[in-house]
Amino acid sequence: MSLEEKLLQDFISLPQDKKIEVLDFVEFLKSKSNQSLESVMDTIIIENQEALKELAK
């Protein structure tokens, strides 16, 4: 059984309120990942601001 199948099987067996908690946690993890990527991009832009200005000319 794959990880996805196991997760789905376990998820289906949960009561409705616990399913909502799982979905909230998944959204939290996705948001956390997106924030990390945004933070990295912000750092790259700040550290290379002069070079980016030159390239934009």
C-alpha positions as CSV (number, residue, x, y, z in Angstrom):
1,M,0.0,0.0,0.0
2,S,1.4,3.4,-1.0
3,L,1.7,6.3,1.4
4,E,-1.2,8.1,-0.4
5,E,-3.4,5.0,-0.2
6,K,-2.7,4.6,3.5
7,L,-3.4,8.3,4.2
8,L,-6.6,8.2,2.3
9,Q,-7.7,5.0,4.1
10,D,-7.0,6.5,7.5
11,F,-8.6,9.8,6.5
12,I,-11.8,8.2,5.4
13,S,-12.1,6.4,8.7
14,L,-11.9,9.6,10.8
15,P,-14.9,11.4,12.1
16,Q,-15.9,14.7,10.3
17,D,-14.4,17.0,13.0
18,K,-11.0,15.2,12.7
19,K,-11.1,15.4,8.9
20,I,-11.5,19.2,9.2
21,E,-8.5,19.3,11.6
22,V,-6.4,17.2,9.1
23,L,-7.4,19.6,6.2
24,D,-6.5,22.6,8.4
25,F,-3.1,21.1,9.1
26,V,-2.5,20.4,5.4
27,E,-3.3,24.0,4.6
28,F,-1.0,25.2,7.4
29,L,1.9,23.1,5.9
30,K,1.3,24.4,2.4
31,S,1.2,28.0,3.7
32,K,4.4,27.4,5.7
33,S,6.1,26.1,2.6
34,N,4.9,29.1,0.5
35,Q,6.1,31.5,3.2
36,S,9.6,29.9,3.2
37,L,9.8,30.2,-0.6
38,E,8.7,33.8,-0.5
39,S,11.3,34.6,2.2
40,V,14.1,33.0,0.1
41,M,13.0,35.0,-3.0
42,D,12.8,38.3,-0.9
43,T,16.4,37.6,0.3
44,I,17.7,37.0,-3.2
45,I,16.1,40.2,-4.4
46,I,17.4,42.3,-1.6
47,E,20.9,40.8,-1.8
48,N,21.0,41.3,-5.6
49,Q,19.1,44.5,-6.0
50,E,21.9,46.4,-7.8
51,A,22.5,43.6,-10.2
52,L,18.8,43.3,-10.9
53,K,18.5,47.0,-11.6
54,E,21.3,46.8,-14.1
55,L,19.7,43.8,-15.8
56,A,16.4,45.8,-16.1
57,K,18.0,48.5,-18.1
